Amino acid sequence: MVEALRGLGYNTQTALADIIDNSIAAGANEVRIDLNWAGIDSRILCLDNGSGMSENGLDRAMRLGERNPLEERSAADLGRFGLGLKTASFSQCRRLTVATAGSDGTHALRWDLDYLANSTDDGWHLLEGTHPGSEGFLRSLCDTRRGTLVLWEELDRIVTLGSTVQDFLNLADKIEQHLGMVFHRYLEGSKPRLRILINDHPVRPWDPFMTDHPGKSFNPPVFKHPNRKGIEAECHVLPHKDMLSPEDFERLGGPEGWTAQQGFYVYRNERLLVAGSWLGLGTGRSWTKDEAHRLARIRLDIPNSADADWKIDIRKSTARPPVYLRDWLTTLAEATRSRARRAFAHRGRPSLLGNRQVIEAWKIERLASGVRYRIDSDHPAVRGVLDEAGALLPQIKVMLRVIEETVPVQRIWIDTAENKDTPCTGFEKTSSEEVNEILMIMYRSMIEKKGYSPSSAKEQLRATEPFHAFPSLVNALPDNI
């Protein structure tokens, strides 16, 4: 059974997150994780400064399935099954030692899977103390005289044939990224509730929502479910790449990258359970993760009393929304995805200026047979040519129609997917001099041929694509031409 439990699907990051859940439940405000490289004798230690356990409490904590998941729990409890410590540890190592300094002194127990496998009977042999030769690893706990130490040895799922010290260092980076994401709400603030250190290096929190960043179009209100207590949502649309520094863009991508990190972030007691998923929701078929919606992230808080409804698994890494929430969540997600799609398509630039809609060069026709993209004949640049075309008008209309019918939609779609960004448009990477030259031609035409005053021409240009992205150039146009 123990060997079977090793296959529940943990990785090292999620396994350590489960260990830290126990530390938080014990009132710890600091957790130290040490990865000691020594080839096949490498070890991982996790030491907290929580309240520790009594001898009886440690014995119960080391038993499998000690808790009934149906029991009513404290609202702040992060556990459920009474399996996390053991299954998380067994998934990574063959020898688990837990030592604790509680009110009645220091105690240590260990599971050794090789000892169980080689035992001549079918007993569940929970051993006392550390493995011979590992006593020194308890010194840090003895020095503090408070807290709990989890020691992983025989790391057969981590240190495999061909593993190097660089692999161990890379693993430390992955662990830091994951823990900074899962516990970011505990780690944030000038006085964080929790410190996590990996080999004495503090873990930085990773806020998936970039709260209060000036590049965000808005910071959303909290939506509370009208009938279910403790269920809240915040719908975020992150800034486009063009609105971020290279450092912010790289950091905000998260452990899995921008496209993979979109969707719902489900928290229970501010601990992240699901990081970026559309939860099987959708209108018609389930939504998939795509480039157009990669700026959409929704924070969702649920109480631990809803674990069974959400089908939270032992690893606390998957969740499925109950039927009574699906319509509410779908409505919130649709609105957020729509905002995110507009932000992605407009590269973070506003499509509204005040109460005025930006005049776009392209319009969308939604037909029963599909979507068509048409050049808007009312766009000032297009209308100016059509009004002055004279005998060339039929040819110009044919030219525009040919352009409309040959937009390389498939190529644009493939290039966007491969490059993870929208193609350059809107005079991106074009010199100000070249933009100004085109702007002047339109400005002069509007005044001399359309009868606009300089002020009204500028006002029109400020609301016209793509010049709405260059307000300083528009404002600098001369009043006398």
C-alpha positions as CSV (number, residue, x, y, z in Angstrom):
1,M,0.0,0.0,0.0
2,V,2.8,2.4,0.9
3,E,4.5,1.7,-2.4
4,A,1.2,2.4,-4.2
5,L,0.8,5.7,-2.3
6,R,4.1,6.9,-3.8
7,G,2.4,7.2,-7.2
8,L,-0.2,9.9,-6.3
9,G,1.4,12.4,-8.6
10,Y,3.4,14.8,-6.4
11,N,6.5,16.5,-7.6
12,T,9.1,17.9,-5.1
13,Q,7.5,21.4,-5.2
14,T,4.0,20.2,-4.4
15,A,5.2,17.8,-1.8
16,L,7.1,20.5,0.1
17,A,4.0,22.7,-0.1
18,D,2.1,20.0,1.7
19,I,4.7,19.9,4.4
20,I,4.5,23.7,4.9
21,D,0.7,23.4,5.3
22,N,1.4,21.5,8.5
23,S,3.9,24.1,9.6
24,I,1.3,26.9,9.1
25,A,-1.3,24.9,11.0
26,A,1.2,24.6,13.9
27,G,1.5,28.4,14.1
28,A,4.9,28.7,12.4
29,N,6.0,32.0,11.0
30,E,9.3,30.7,9.6
31,V,10.1,27.6,7.6
32,R,13.7,26.7,6.6
33,I,14.2,24.2,3.8
34,D,17.7,22.9,3.2
35,L,18.7,20.8,0.2
36,N,22.0,19.0,1.0
37,W,23.7,17.6,-2.0
38,A,25.8,14.4,-1.4
39,G,25.0,12.3,-4.5
40,I,22.9,9.3,-3.6
41,D,23.2,10.3,0.1
42,S,21.6,13.7,-0.6
43,R,18.9,14.9,1.9
44,I,16.2,17.5,2.2
45,L,15.3,19.0,5.5
46,C,12.3,21.2,6.4
47,L,12.4,22.9,9.8
48,D,9.6,25.2,11.2
49,N,9.3,27.2,14.4
50,G,5.8,26.2,15.1
51,S,4.4,24.9,18.4
52,G,5.7,21.3,17.8
53,M,3.8,18.2,18.9
54,S,3.6,16.0,22.0
55,E,4.8,12.4,21.8
56,N,1.2,11.3,21.3
57,G,0.6,14.0,18.7
58,L,3.6,12.9,16.7
59,D,2.5,9.3,16.8
60,R,-0.9,10.3,15.4
61,A,0.7,12.6,12.8
62,M,2.8,9.7,11.5
63,R,-0.2,7.3,11.0
64,L,-1.8,7.1,7.6
65,G,-5.4,8.3,7.3
66,E,-5.4,9.4,11.0
67,R,-8.1,12.0,10.2
68,N,-11.6,11.5,8.8
69,P,-12.0,14.0,5.9
70,L,-15.7,14.3,6.8
71,E,-14.9,15.7,10.2
72,E,-15.7,19.4,10.9
73,R,-12.4,21.4,11.0
74,S,-11.2,24.8,12.1
75,A,-11.9,27.5,9.4
76,A,-8.1,28.0,9.2
77,D,-7.2,24.3,8.8
78,L,-5.2,23.6,5.6
79,G,-5.5,19.8,5.8
80,R,-8.2,17.3,5.2
81,F,-7.2,13.7,4.7
82,G,-4.5,13.2,7.4
83,L,-2.3,11.8,4.6
84,G,-0.4,14.8,3.2
85,L,2.8,14.6,5.4
86,K,3.2,10.9,4.6
87,T,2.1,10.6,1.0
88,A,4.0,13.8,0.0
89,S,7.2,12.5,1.7
90,F,6.9,8.9,0.4
91,S,6.6,10.3,-3.2
92,Q,10.1,11.7,-2.9
93,C,12.0,9.6,-0.5
94,R,12.2,6.1,1.0
95,R,13.0,7.2,4.5
96,L,11.0,9.8,6.4
97,T,12.0,11.1,9.8
98,V,9.9,13.6,11.7
99,A,11.3,15.1,14.9
100,T,9.4,17.6,17.0
101,A,10.1,19.7,20.1
102,G,6.8,20.1,22.0
103,S,5.6,20.7,25.5
104,D,6.9,17.3,26.7
105,G,10.3,17.3,25.1
106,T,11.8,16.2,21.8
107,H,10.6,13.1,20.0
108,A,11.4,11.5,16.7
109,L,9.7,8.8,14.6
110,R,10.5,7.5,11.1
111,W,9.1,5.4,8.3
112,D,11.7,3.4,6.3
113,L,10.2,1.8,3.2
114,D,13.2,-0.5,2.7
115,Y,12.7,-1.8,6.3
116,L,9.0,-2.4,5.6
117,A,9.8,-4.2,2.3
118,N,12.4,-6.4,3.9
119,S,10.3,-7.2,7.0
120,T,9.4,-10.9,7.4
121,D,5.9,-10.0,8.7
122,D,3.1,-7.7,7.4
123,G,3.4,-5.2,10.3
124,W,3.4,-1.5,10.0
125,H,6.7,-0.8,11.7
126,L,7.0,2.8,12.7
127,L,10.5,3.2,14.0
128,E,11.8,5.4,16.8
129,G,14.5,8.0,16.4
130,T,16.6,8.8,13.4
131,H,18.5,6.3,11.2
132,P,21.9,5.5,12.5
133,G,24.3,8.2,11.3
134,S,21.6,10.9,10.8
135,E,21.5,12.1,14.4
136,G,23.4,15.3,13.5
137,F,20.5,16.5,11.4
138,L,18.4,17.0,14.5
139,R,20.9,19.4,16.0
140,S,19.1,22.5,14.6
141,L,15.8,21.4,16.2
142,C,17.5,20.7,19.6
143,D,19.1,24.2,19.4
144,T,15.7,25.9,19.0
145,R,13.8,23.6,21.4
146,R,10.6,24.4,19.5
147,G,9.1,23.3,16.2
148,T,9.1,20.4,13.9
149,L,11.8,18.9,11.6
150,V,10.9,16.8,8.5
151,L,13.9,14.9,7.1
152,W,13.9,13.2,3.7
153,E,16.6,10.6,3.0
154,E,17.1,8.0,0.3
155,L,15.8,10.4,-2.3
156,D,15.2,7.8,-5.0
157,R,12.6,9.9,-6.9
158,I,14.8,13.1,-6.9
159,V,18.4,11.8,-7.2
160,T,18.4,9.3,-10.0
161,L,21.1,7.8,-12.2
162,G,23.0,10.7,-13.8
163,S,21.8,13.4,-11.4
164,T,24.3,16.2,-10.8
165,V,24.6,19.0,-8.3
166,Q,23.4,21.4,-11.0
167,D,20.2,19.4,-11.2
168,F,19.8,19.8,-7.5
169,L,20.3,23.6,-7.8
170,N,17.8,23.7,-10.6
171,L,15.3,21.9,-8.4
172,A,15.9,24.5,-5.7
173,D,14.9,27.2,-8.2
174,K,11.7,25.3,-9.1
175,I,10.8,24.9,-5.5
176,E,11.3,28.6,-4.8
177,Q,9.1,29.6,-7.7
178,H,6.3,27.2,-6.7
179,L,6.3,28.1,-3.0
180,G,6.5,31.8,-3.8
181,M,3.3,31.3,-5.9
182,V,1.4,28.9,-3.6
183,F,2.0,30.9,-0.4
184,H,2.3,34.4,-1.8
185,R,-0.5,35.8,0.3
186,Y,1.3,34.7,3.4
187,L,4.6,36.0,2.2
188,E,3.5,39.5,1.1
189,G,3.5,42.8,2.9
190,S,5.9,44.7,5.1
191,K,5.1,42.3,8.0
192,P,4.5,38.9,6.3
193,R,2.8,36.2,8.3
194,L,5.4,33.7,7.0
195,R,9.0,33.5,5.9
196,I,10.3,30.6,3.8
197,L,14.0,30.2,3.3
198,I,15.6,27.7,0.9
199,N,19.3,27.2,1.8
200,D,19.1,30.5,3.8
201,H,17.7,32.4,0.7
202,P,14.3,34.0,1.4
203,V,11.5,33.0,-1.0
204,R,10.0,36.0,-2.7
205,P,6.2,36.1,-3.1
206,W,4.8,35.9,-6.7
207,D,1.6,37.8,-7.0
208,P,-0.2,36.4,-10.1
209,F,-2.5,39.5,-10.4
210,M,0.1,42.3,-10.2
211,T,-2.1,44.1,-7.8
212,D,-2.0,47.9,-8.0
213,H,0.5,47.9,-10.9
214,P,0.1,51.2,-12.9
215,G,0.0,49.3,-16.2
216,K,-3.3,47.6,-15.3
217,S,-6.4,49.1,-16.9
218,F,-8.3,48.7,-13.6
219,N,-8.2,46.9,-10.3
220,P,-11.4,45.0,-9.9
221,P,-13.9,44.9,-7.1
222,V,-14.5,41.8,-5.1
223,F,-17.5,39.8,-6.2
224,K,-19.2,37.8,-3.4
225,H,-21.5,35.0,-4.3
226,P,-25.0,36.0,-3.5
227,N,-26.0,32.8,-1.7
228,R,-22.8,31.0,-0.7
229,K,-20.9,32.4,2.3
230,G,-17.1,32.7,2.0
231,I,-16.9,32.4,-1.8
232,E,-15.3,35.5,-3.4
233,A,-13.8,36.4,-6.8
234,E,-11.6,39.1,-8.2
235,C,-11.4,39.3,-12.0
236,H,-8.0,40.7,-13.2
237,V,-6.8,41.7,-16.7
238,L,-3.0,42.0,-16.6
239,P,-1.1,44.7,-18.5
240,H,0.0,43.9,-22.1
241,K,3.7,43.2,-22.7
242,D,4.0,46.7,-24.2
243,M,3.0,48.2,-20.8
244,L,5.6,46.3,-18.8
245,S,9.4,46.4,-18.3
246,P,11.3,43.3,-19.6
247,E,11.9,42.3,-15.9
248,D,8.2,42.6,-15.0
249,F,7.1,40.7,-18.1
250,E,9.5,37.9,-17.3
251,R,8.5,37.7,-13.6
252,L,4.7,37.9,-14.3
253,G,4.9,35.0,-16.7
254,G,5.2,32.8,-13.6
255,P,6.6,29.2,-13.3
256,E,4.7,27.9,-16.4
257,G,4.7,31.0,-18.7
258,W,2.0,33.5,-19.7
259,T,-0.4,31.3,-21.7
260,A,-0.3,28.4,-19.1
261,Q,-0.9,30.8,-16.2
262,Q,-4.2,32.2,-17.4
263,G,-7.5,31.2,-15.8
264,F,-8.8,30.8,-12.2
265,Y,-6.6,30.8,-9.2
266,V,-8.4,28.9,-6.5
267,Y,-7.5,29.6,-2.9
268,R,-8.5,27.9,0.3
269,N,-7.7,30.0,3.4
270,E,-5.4,32.1,1.2
271,R,-3.4,29.0,0.2
272,L,-3.3,28.5,-3.5
273,L,-4.7,25.2,-4.7
274,V,-5.1,25.6,-8.4
275,A,-2.8,27.9,-10.3
276,G,-4.3,28.9,-13.7
277,S,-7.2,26.8,-15.0
278,W,-10.5,27.4,-16.7
279,L,-11.9,24.6,-14.5
280,G,-13.7,22.9,-17.3
281,L,-16.0,25.9,-17.8
282,G,-17.1,27.4,-21.1
283,T,-20.0,28.2,-23.3
284,G,-20.6,25.2,-25.4
285,R,-17.3,23.4,-25.2
286,S,-14.8,23.9,-22.4
287,W,-12.4,26.8,-22.8
288,T,-8.8,26.0,-23.6
289,K,-5.8,28.2,-22.9
290,D,-4.9,30.4,-25.8
291,E,-2.8,33.4,-26.6
292,A,-5.8,35.8,-26.9
293,H,-6.8,35.3,-23.3
294,R,-3.5,35.0,-21.6
295,L,-3.9,38.3,-19.7
296,A,-7.0,37.0,-17.8
297,R,-6.5,35.7,-14.3
298,I,-9.3,35.3,-11.7
299,R,-8.7,35.0,-8.0
300,L,-11.3,32.7,-6.3
301,D,-11.5,32.2,-2.6
302,I,-13.4,29.2,-1.2
303,P,-13.8,28.0,2.5
304,N,-12.4,24.7,3.6
305,S,-16.0,23.6,4.3
306,A,-16.5,23.4,0.5
307,D,-13.7,20.8,0.0
308,A,-16.0,17.9,-0.7
309,D,-18.1,20.0,-3.1
310,W,-15.0,21.1,-5.0
311,K,-13.5,17.5,-5.0
312,I,-10.2,18.7,-3.6
313,D,-7.7,15.9,-4.0
314,I,-5.0,14.7,-1.5
315,R,-2.3,16.7,-3.2
316,K,-4.4,19.9,-3.0
317,S,-3.6,20.6,-6.6
318,T,-6.9,19.9,-8.4
319,A,-10.4,21.2,-7.9
320,R,-13.7,21.0,-9.8
321,P,-16.4,23.6,-9.3
322,P,-19.8,22.3,-8.0
323,V,-22.8,22.7,-10.2
324,Y,-24.3,25.4,-8.1
325,L,-21.3,27.7,-8.9
326,R,-20.8,27.0,-12.6
327,D,-23.1,29.6,-14.0
328,W,-21.8,32.3,-11.7
329,L,-18.2,31.5,-12.4
330,T,-18.9,31.3,-16.2
331,T,-20.5,34.7,-16.2
332,L,-17.4,36.3,-14.4
333,A,-15.0,34.4,-16.6
334,E,-16.7,35.5,-19.9
335,A,-16.5,39.2,-18.9
336,T,-12.9,38.8,-17.9
337,R,-11.9,36.9,-21.0
338,S,-13.6,39.6,-23.2
339,R,-11.6,42.3,-21.4
340,A,-8.4,40.4,-21.7
341,R,-9.0,39.7,-25.4
342,R,-9.5,43.4,-26.1
343,A,-6.4,44.3,-24.1
344,F,-4.3,41.7,-26.0
345,A,-5.7,42.8,-29.4
346,H,-5.1,46.5,-28.7
347,R,-1.7,45.8,-27.1
348,G,-2.7,47.4,-23.9
349,R,-3.9,50.6,-25.5
350,P,-7.4,51.8,-24.7
351,S,-10.2,51.2,-27.2
352,L,-12.2,54.0,-25.4
353,L,-11.0,57.5,-24.8
354,G,-13.3,58.8,-22.0
355,N,-16.8,58.1,-23.3
356,R,-15.6,58.1,-26.9
357,Q,-14.9,55.0,-29.0
358,V,-11.6,54.9,-30.9
359,I,-12.2,55.0,-34.6
360,E,-10.7,51.7,-35.9
361,A,-9.4,51.0,-39.4
362,W,-10.9,47.5,-39.4
363,K,-14.4,46.4,-38.4
364,I,-15.7,42.9,-37.8
365,E,-18.8,41.5,-39.5
366,R,-20.2,38.5,-37.7
367,L,-22.2,36.4,-40.1
368,A,-24.0,33.1,-39.8
369,S,-21.1,31.5,-41.9
370,G,-18.4,33.0,-39.7
371,V,-16.4,36.3,-39.1
372,R,-15.2,38.7,-41.8
373,Y,-12.8,41.6,-41.4
374,R,-13.6,44.7,-43.4
375,I,-11.8,48.0,-43.9
376,D,-13.9,50.7,-42.3
377,S,-14.7,53.2,-45.1
378,D,-15.5,55.8,-42.5
379,H,-12.0,55.8,-41.1
380,P,-10.6,59.3,-41.8
381,A,-7.6,58.0,-43.8
382,V,-9.9,55.8,-46.0
383,R,-12.7,58.3,-46.3
384,G,-10.3,61.0,-47.4
385,V,-9.1,58.9,-50.3
386,L,-12.6,57.7,-51.3
387,D,-14.0,61.3,-51.4
388,E,-11.1,62.5,-53.6
389,A,-10.9,59.4,-55.8
390,G,-13.0,60.7,-58.7
391,A,-12.7,58.4,-61.7
392,L,-10.4,56.0,-59.7
393,L,-13.1,55.3,-57.1
394,P,-14.1,51.9,-58.6
395,Q,-10.5,50.7,-58.8
396,I,-9.8,51.8,-55.2
397,K,-12.9,50.0,-54.0
398,V,-11.7,46.9,-55.8
399,M,-8.2,47.3,-54.3
400,L,-9.7,47.5,-50.8
401,R,-11.9,44.5,-51.4
402,V,-8.9,42.5,-52.6
403,I,-7.0,43.5,-49.4
404,E,-10.0,42.4,-47.3
405,E,-10.3,39.0,-49.0
406,T,-6.6,38.2,-48.7
407,V,-5.9,39.1,-45.1
408,P,-3.5,36.3,-44.1
409,V,-5.5,35.2,-41.1
410,Q,-4.1,31.7,-40.8
411,R,-0.5,33.0,-41.1
412,I,-1.1,35.7,-38.5
413,W,-2.7,33.1,-36.2
414,I,0.3,30.7,-36.5
415,D,2.8,33.5,-36.1
416,T,1.1,34.7,-33.0
417,A,1.0,31.2,-31.5
418,E,4.6,30.6,-32.3
419,N,5.9,34.0,-31.2
420,K,3.7,34.2,-28.1
421,D,2.7,37.7,-29.0
422,T,0.7,39.7,-31.5
423,P,2.5,40.9,-34.7
424,C,3.9,44.4,-34.7
425,T,1.1,46.9,-35.6
426,G,0.2,50.5,-34.8
427,F,3.5,51.9,-35.9
428,E,5.3,49.8,-33.3
429,K,9.1,50.2,-33.7
430,T,8.5,53.0,-36.2
431,S,10.4,56.3,-35.8
432,S,8.5,59.3,-34.5
433,E,9.6,61.2,-37.7
434,E,7.9,58.6,-40.0
435,V,4.8,58.6,-37.9
436,N,4.7,62.4,-37.8
437,E,5.1,62.5,-41.6
438,I,2.0,60.4,-42.1
439,L,0.2,62.3,-39.4
440,M,0.8,65.6,-41.1
441,I,-0.6,64.4,-44.4
442,M,-3.9,63.4,-42.7
443,Y,-3.9,66.6,-40.6
444,R,-3.4,68.8,-43.6
445,S,-6.1,67.0,-45.6
446,M,-8.6,67.3,-42.7
447,I,-8.1,71.1,-42.5
448,E,-7.7,72.0,-46.2
449,K,-10.2,69.6,-47.8
450,K,-12.6,68.7,-45.0
451,G,-12.9,72.1,-43.4
452,Y,-11.8,71.1,-39.9
453,S,-10.3,73.6,-37.5
454,P,-6.9,72.8,-36.2
455,S,-8.3,72.0,-32.7
456,S,-11.1,69.8,-34.0
457,A,-8.7,68.0,-36.4
458,K,-6.4,67.2,-33.5
459,E,-9.4,66.0,-31.4
460,Q,-10.4,63.7,-34.2
461,L,-6.9,62.3,-34.7
462,R,-6.5,61.6,-30.9
463,A,-9.5,59.3,-31.3
464,T,-8.4,57.7,-34.5
465,E,-6.5,54.4,-34.8
466,P,-3.5,54.2,-34.8
467,F,-2.8,57.9,-33.9
468,H,-4.6,57.6,-30.6
469,A,-1.4,55.9,-29.3
470,F,0.6,59.0,-30.1
471,P,-1.2,61.9,-28.3
472,S,2.1,63.9,-27.8
473,L,2.7,63.9,-31.6
474,V,-0.9,65.0,-32.3
475,N,-0.7,67.7,-29.7
476,A,2.5,69.0,-31.2
477,L,1.0,69.5,-34.7
478,P,1.2,73.2,-35.7
479,D,-2.0,75.4,-35.7
480,N,-0.8,77.3,-38.8
481,I,-0.2,75.2,-41.9
